[in-house]
Amino acid sequence: MSYKSVLIIGAGLAGIHAAKKLAELGINYQIIEKGKKVGGRMATVSSSQGVADYGAQFFTARSEKMKKLVKQWVREEKARSWTRGFHQRNHAGEITLVRDGYPRFVASNGMYALTKWLSVDLNISTGQEVTSARYENGFWFVEILNKETSERMFVKADGLITTVPIPQAIAFIKNEQLESDVYFELQQLKYEPCLAVTITLNRSSKIPKKGGIQSEGDIAFIADNKQKGISKKPMVTIHASGSWSEEHIHKCNEWIVEELVQQVKPLLGNIAIIDAKVKKWKYAKPITLHPDRILATLQPAPIVFAGDCFKEGKVEGAILSGLEAGEWMGERIRKQG
Ligand SMILES: Cc1cc2nc3c(=O)[nH]c(=O)nc-3n(C[C@H](O)[C@H](O)[C@H](O)COP(=O)(O)OP(=O)(O)OC[C@H]3O[C@@H](n4cnc5c(N)ncnc54)[C@H](O)[C@@H]3O)c2cc1C
């Protein structure tokens, strides 16, 4: 059994930023990530046929902390401003450009590339799934499943930061270990799914300039990854709305592609689809946001719940929540030591 001061569960933006903060404070930590790669919902498909973001499409920088981070990313050419307002499509299919003047940023080479760059030098084990976390004699004992070998191991830690969607976290931390009011608060945090389709086209789409449309109805967002500047070849991402996704999440991929493509046909023009991929995000976006940046408790031992269902939500909220989680835990561990 290995030992770490702090174990972070999940290598999405919240986990990555919690780790950065702990590293800055000189605290020994390890991130455990169940996926083969880092990034979580900052996901990009990349092949000879093109590049497309199929999770988060853009991010904002409203807070001073985020503005500072994004400024650095832009300087390093890892991110850039995409647009200052999207086209809006109403129920009747009419499209208008709404410029609110607020910058939306994209990762220069796709969202995954940004998270990969951000996580260089961090201690991350990928392909490892946390299956249970229990408290005993002053420590957290975390059971981890190696997804490739199916071997199980335990890590002992003083503190735990979990950044996975809350329903997944309360599945591996048993309720009797948490104070009842903490458990109650966690149970209120619900998410909606999103069915995401990425299609490779034989020629450019007819999506208006800048390439992003927020939509009413069954579709939530449509992005032209070529216009976004991340793909040399025409690739379009279609995100279904939460309610449509909920209703159709169990349908087969072929049906989902056909239905969603049909709904955006006028925006694609006279094209042929070379390839189509479907991602079913079960926990895509929080429906309810917790009012604080993190939910932290010392009972039974230091544990922080962080991620995008806290305060601002989305990419910016996940980063701010992760930083605060690292700071809170860092202080407690230093006091203990
Ligand atoms: C389709 C879609 C579109 C979106 N569009 C936007 C957008 O345009 N703008 C915006 O700001 N936000 C958008 N978002 C939201 C944004 O992607 C998230 O808010 C943000 O990426 C969340 O980061 P996180 O670190 O909190 O969680 P995640 O990125 O989900 O990271 C959690 C990590 O935990 C891992 N994990 C889960 N369970 C375990 C376990 N048991 N053991 C180990 N690891 C585990 C997961 O694999 C994952 O890597 C979108 C999300 C989706 C799905």
Ligand as a Chemical Component Dictionary entry (heavy atoms), coordinates in Angstrom:
data_LIG
# 
_chem_comp.id                   LIG 
_chem_comp.type                 NON-POLYMER 
_chem_comp.pdbx_formal_charge   0 
_chem_comp.three_letter_code    LIG 
# 
loop_
_chem_comp_atom.comp_id 
_chem_comp_atom.atom_id 
_chem_comp_atom.alt_atom_id 
_chem_comp_atom.type_symbol 
_chem_comp_atom.charge 
_chem_comp_atom.model_Cartn_x 
_chem_comp_atom.model_Cartn_y 
_chem_comp_atom.model_Cartn_z 
_chem_comp_atom.pdbx_ordinal 
LIG C1  C1  C 0 -20.972 18.470 -24.133 1  
LIG C2  C2  C 0 -20.406 19.482 -23.194 2  
LIG C3  C3  C 0 -20.294 20.809 -23.587 3  
LIG C4  C4  C 0 -19.767 21.761 -22.720 4  
LIG N1  N1  N 0 -19.604 23.042 -23.161 5  
LIG C5  C5  C 0 -19.002 23.939 -22.362 6  
LIG C6  C6  C 0 -18.656 25.227 -22.858 7  
LIG O1  O1  O 0 -18.808 25.516 -24.031 8  
LIG N2  N2  N 0 -18.110 26.113 -21.993 9  
LIG C7  C7  C 0 -17.832 25.805 -20.681 10 
LIG O2  O2  O 0 -17.302 26.653 -19.944 11 
LIG N3  N3  N 0 -18.107 24.566 -20.200 12 
LIG C8  C8  C 0 -18.670 23.639 -21.022 13 
LIG N4  N4  N 0 -18.894 22.377 -20.573 14 
LIG C9  C9  C 0 -18.597 22.066 -19.176 15 
LIG C10 C10 C 0 -17.091 21.844 -18.939 16 
LIG O3  O3  O 0 -16.604 20.892 -19.835 17 
LIG C11 C11 C 0 -16.914 21.376 -17.513 18 
LIG O4  O4  O 0 -17.495 22.321 -16.654 19 
LIG C12 C12 C 0 -15.469 21.178 -17.062 20 
LIG O5  O5  O 0 -14.658 20.624 -18.052 21 
LIG C13 C13 C 0 -15.525 20.310 -15.806 22 
LIG O6  O6  O 0 -14.237 20.056 -15.280 23 
LIG P1  P1  P 0 -14.118 19.155 -13.968 24 
LIG O7  O7  O 0 -12.668 18.990 -13.699 25 
LIG O8  O8  O 0 -14.981 19.718 -12.907 26 
LIG O9  O9  O 0 -14.776 17.748 -14.336 27 
LIG P2  P2  P 0 -14.369 16.666 -15.429 28 
LIG O10 O10 O 0 -13.767 17.308 -16.618 29 
LIG O11 O11 O 0 -15.566 15.819 -15.633 30 
LIG O12 O12 O 0 -13.225 15.827 -14.706 31 
LIG C14 C14 C 0 -13.516 14.774 -13.821 32 
LIG C15 C15 C 0 -12.554 13.631 -14.107 33 
LIG O13 O13 O 0 -12.778 12.603 -13.141 34 
LIG C16 C16 C 0 -12.596 11.348 -13.767 35 
LIG N5  N5  N 0 -13.285 10.338 -12.950 36 
LIG C17 C17 C 0 -14.627 10.146 -12.803 37 
LIG N6  N6  N 0 -14.876 9.133  -11.925 38 
LIG C18 C18 C 0 -13.642 8.680  -11.521 39 
LIG C19 C19 C 0 -13.215 7.638  -10.634 40 
LIG N7  N7  N 0 -14.102 6.872  -9.975  41 
LIG N8  N8  N 0 -11.883 7.433  -10.454 42 
LIG C20 C20 C 0 -10.953 8.216  -11.102 43 
LIG N9  N9  N 0 -11.320 9.211  -11.976 44 
LIG C21 C21 C 0 -12.644 9.443  -12.168 45 
LIG C22 C22 C 0 -13.197 11.541 -15.155 46 
LIG O14 O14 O 0 -12.710 10.584 -16.061 47 
LIG C23 C23 C 0 -12.761 12.976 -15.471 48 
LIG O15 O15 O 0 -11.530 12.992 -16.180 49 
LIG C24 C24 C 0 -19.386 21.391 -21.408 50 
LIG C25 C25 C 0 -19.492 20.047 -21.026 51 
LIG C26 C26 C 0 -19.978 19.095 -21.911 52 
LIG C27 C27 C 0 -20.023 17.651 -21.505 53 
# 
loop_
_chem_comp_bond.comp_id 
_chem_comp_bond.atom_id_1 
_chem_comp_bond.atom_id_2 
_chem_comp_bond.value_order 
_chem_comp_bond.pdbx_ordinal 
LIG C1  C2  SING 1  
LIG C2  C3  SING 2  
LIG C2  C26 DOUB 3  
LIG C3  C4  DOUB 4  
LIG C4  N1  SING 5  
LIG C4  C24 SING 6  
LIG N1  C5  DOUB 7  
LIG C5  C6  SING 8  
LIG C5  C8  SING 9  
LIG C6  O1  DOUB 10 
LIG C6  N2  SING 11 
LIG N2  C7  SING 12 
LIG C7  O2  DOUB 13 
LIG C7  N3  SING 14 
LIG N3  C8  DOUB 15 
LIG C8  N4  SING 16 
LIG N4  C9  SING 17 
LIG N4  C24 SING 18 
LIG C9  C10 SING 19 
LIG C10 O3  SING 20 
LIG C10 C11 SING 21 
LIG C11 O4  SING 22 
LIG C11 C12 SING 23 
LIG C12 O5  SING 24 
LIG C12 C13 SING 25 
LIG C13 O6  SING 26 
LIG O6  P1  SING 27 
LIG P1  O7  DOUB 28 
LIG P1  O8  SING 29 
LIG P1  O9  SING 30 
LIG O9  P2  SING 31 
LIG P2  O10 DOUB 32 
LIG P2  O11 SING 33 
LIG P2  O12 SING 34 
LIG O12 C14 SING 35 
LIG C14 C15 SING 36 
LIG C15 O13 SING 37 
LIG C15 C23 SING 38 
LIG O13 C16 SING 39 
LIG C16 N5  SING 40 
LIG C16 C22 SING 41 
LIG N5  C17 SING 42 
LIG N5  C21 SING 43 
LIG C17 N6  DOUB 44 
LIG N6  C18 SING 45 
LIG C18 C19 SING 46 
LIG C18 C21 DOUB 47 
LIG C19 N7  SING 48 
LIG C19 N8  DOUB 49 
LIG N8  C20 SING 50 
LIG C20 N9  DOUB 51 
LIG N9  C21 SING 52 
LIG C22 O14 SING 53 
LIG C22 C23 SING 54 
LIG C23 O15 SING 55 
LIG C24 C25 DOUB 56 
LIG C25 C26 SING 57 
LIG C26 C27 SING 58 
# 
